[in-house]
Amino acid sequence: MSPHPSSSLPLHHTPFLSLLAYPGHGRRRENAPGLTIPGNAVLQLNPDALPIVARMDVERARGKVRGPLHSIPFTVKDNIATADNLETTAGSWAFFGNIALRDAYVVVQLCAAGAVLFGKAILSEWADMYSSGYSEGYLGCGGQCYSLYNLTVNPGGSSSGSVVGVGANVIAFALGTETDGSGRS
């Protein structure tokens, strides 16, 4: 299988994972003071992403490609389970520190195809399920996610971090969930 044409550079030399090269990055953004992620789209950065990508760069140089998504970064909405160094919180302080016991099926499949989990995308707390009269894309433990193209409106839907991250070219692709209008917004 030939590598994707846009992946001729090692991934850590592209804008996606260069965010992770920030000195002192950690599980949560607050561990990287001064780090700005466009649109406030990413709640948590995967501290394992750079070592994974470095190994995948070596594999590619030796002619091994894991699949069609080899070293392509992605984020998941923070209500999708990942069994790694990332918390699965649904954007709530109530689940702060929660580490899932296993990856969601879709995460397993994407990683098997070679994709690299970049981090957890911000979402409206509890995926908009327990409130009204709020700003979509806002959560107490992560702040307001916002569109880079129109600062006068909220980004719409509880999967706003997933959408804003891709729209801002921070990440190649992202997963959201349909819980209360994300897919329809």
Protein Blocks (a to p, Z undefined) as FASTA:
>chain_A
ZZdfklmpcfklpfklmmmmpghiafblklmghiacehilafbdcfklmmmmmmmmmmmm
nopafbjkgoiacdddfkbccddfbdcekhpaklgoiacfbdcfklmmmmmnopacfbdc
dddehhlmagghiaehiafklopaddfkbmkbceeijklmmmmmmmnopafbdcdddfbo
pmmZZ
